[in-house]
Amino acid sequence: MCNEPKESYCNSHSVPQFSLKTIAENGKLLQSAALLNAASLEDKKGVKNSGVFHIICNSCDKLYFRDYENIDNIVKKPTDKIMGQIAVKNFLLQISKRLAEQNLYQEQFRKINRSITFESKLEDINLDLKDYFLDYEINKDVVDNNRKNAYHILFWDILPYKIPIASQGAITLKKDYKNYPVNNVYDTSPDICMQSFHLLTLPLENQSVVLAFYHKKDKLYSQLRHQLNSIKKEDVLKYLNYIIFKETENYYISTKIEEKIFSNKRLLELAAEHNELPNLGMVNLFNLHNYKPVEIDEIPNLLSEEWAL
Ligand SMILES: [Zn+2]
């Protein structure tokens, strides 16, 4: 971010630490990876290692996100600056994930298997990286130059109770609330940019922040905005809760509700869905024909008061 050569990088949190701390038990949190492998409960990590990535230098990490990583600011109606900082953080996390995958596949490609599969995977990663870098620049420009009216808020509320799940991320939706298409993720033509929206759920001591927004250039989300504006708040929360499990992996759950989570088969199946296929998309003929994608009414709404800690 500062364009200076650095020797080391910060333990950057993709979800603010102050929020993770409020739902941790003995400093531990349930990671999304644990839901994919319910038998192994080793996927509990401390707050310090939850959702961290390493591509931001120490001084940038301290300076750049200080408005949004501040409890006093995050409980107020979000400004363009705050949303800009959240979006920049989200795209840096996506970039860091894709760079790691790129390394992995390049290594495989060189060492083991010069197959077309690896080559096409690398092409997909490069396309994603191009989109994410562009979005990173656009949102950084909002913050750096104090731009106004850059975002549309899809939903914002301060809930008067503590939810058991902290999450934050950029999401590329394929279908909206009424199942109309949003992004065509199979269109790999280089001039098409995927459009993302941002979602965060932050538990605090006695309340919780739920915020969803998108950059105004990402017009594919205007339909979703109208849909969410015309339904009850409870139904918006239910939908956002479903999206967290269906589309994201950057969420952290209080271990206090661990048993209830692991006893809910459909919730675990939803967490493991990839493009509506079970088992992270690694299917055999049996589950390809027999699996029904999990629907919104089949899972508990962790953002509702019923699940408050
Ligand atoms: Zn820096």
Residues whose N, C-alpha, C, O or C-beta is under 5 A from the ligand:
A	BS01	ZN	M1 C2 C57 C60
